Amino acid sequence: CALNSNTEKHTYKSKDVEFILNTNDPTSFTTLANKINNDKTLEIVMIQHEFGLFKSSEESLIELLKTIIKPVILAFHTVLPNPNAGLEQHVKELASLASMVTVMTKSSAELLKNTYGLSQEKIRVISHGTHLVKHQDKAALKEKHNVSNRAIS
């Protein structure tokens, strides 16, 4: 399902994108949920969640999740530490409507468990990317790899 908005619209080949969701239009969420529910070929739904994608339509997203009758996996791209009460409740509600939640790092899984109170059984880590690596001294690295006399860019 491709995401559009009132200000950002794309054209897709019908064979590549079957569903389009206008994130600014609450009726688009209802229409999408009904299409998903009525499509016998769909057995599971995975929603990629990033707060910026649904910034103005989080309530519509919740209604979509409540309406879909198939199992939903919710992939959190961002898990914020130290949430205010509203954000904490919102993440808990989203997660409660999903069969499973995925995150990309162990630290995100720990935040969901320890900060947001999600059950460990509901969380899966699908590693993606890398953690920050401590910056090392360039001269020492050049010496270690026998390139001390070379310019490295």
N, C-alpha and C positions, 0 to 999 in steps of 0.2 A: 504494500500500500504506500503510495507516494503521498507526501505532505505538500500541500499548497497553502496559501493564505490569501487574503484579499489583496495584498500588495505584491505577492510573489507567486506567479502562476507559470507552470511549465507545460509543455506539450510532450506527450509520451506516445510511443507506439503501443497499440492496444495489446500486442503479444507480450510486451515487457512489463506493463503495469496494468493490473486488473482493477485495482481500487485506488481511488484518490480521495484524500481527506482534506477538506478546507478547515484548517485549525481555527479560523475566525468565525465559523458558522456552526452553531450548536446543532442544527438539523443535519449537518453533514456527519456528525458523530452517530446520531440515531440511524441514519441511512446506512452507514458503514456497519454498525452492529447488526442490523437486520440482514444485510447481505452476507455477512460472516455466518450468522446463525442459519441462514437458508442454503448455504453452499455445502452440499454433502461431501465435497472433496476436501474440505478443510476439517482437520481433526484437532488442531491445536493452534493457538495464536501466540505469537511472540511480539511484544511491544517494546521497542527501544525507547527508553525514557531519558530525556535530558530536559531539565527545567526550562531552558530557553525555547524548546520546541513547542511547549504547551503553556507558555507564560500567561497568556490571556485566556486560556481555555481549560485550566486544570479541573474545573467542575464538570465540564463536558466530558473530559477524559474519564473522570470517576463514573459518570453515567454510562459511558461506553463500556467500562469494565463491569458495571452492574448488569448491563443488558446482555452481554455476550454469555451464551450458555455453554461454550466450549472451554476446555482448560486454557488458562492464560499464563504465560511466562512473562515476567516483567524484568527487563534488563536495565538496571540502573547504571547509567554512565557516570553519574556523579552522586556521591554520598557525602553530604556536608557534615563536618563535625560541629559540635556546639550549636545545634539548631535552637531557634526560638520555639516557644510552645506551639505556635501555629504550623511551622514547618514540620516539627516532630509529629504532630497529629496527622498532617497531610501525608507524610511518607508512610506512617502506620496504616492509614486508610488505603492507600494505593496497594501496599503489600498485602493487606488482608483480603483484597479482592483478587489476588493472583494465586495460582496453584504453587508457583515457585518464583523465586527472585534470583537473578544472576547479577554478579558484580565482577569487576575485572581484577581486583586485588584482594589479598587477604586482609589488608587493613580496612578496606571498605566492608568486607564481611564482618569484621570485628566491630566496626561502627554500627552496622545494622543490628547486630546482636546486643552489644553493650549499651549503646546510646539510644537506639530506637526500640529495643526490646523484642526484636524478631527472633523466632525460634531458629536455632542452628539448622534444624532439619529442613527448613524452608529455603535456606540460602545455599547457592552453589557458586563457586568461583570458577570463572573461565578466564584464565590469565590472558592479559593483553598488554602490550607495551612493556615498559620497564620502570623501575623505581629510580629515583634520583641517585646518581653515583657521585660520591665525594670527589671533588676536583683534586687531581694529583699534580705535583710539581713537574712541569714540562721538561726541565733539564734532567731530572732523574729518570723520567720515562724514555727520553732520547738515549741516555746512557745505557739503560736496561736493554734497549733494542738495537744497540750499536749503530746509532744514527746521530751521534753527538755533533758531528761536523756538517750536518745537512740542514737545509731549511725545510721545514715541514709545514704544509698548509692544509 
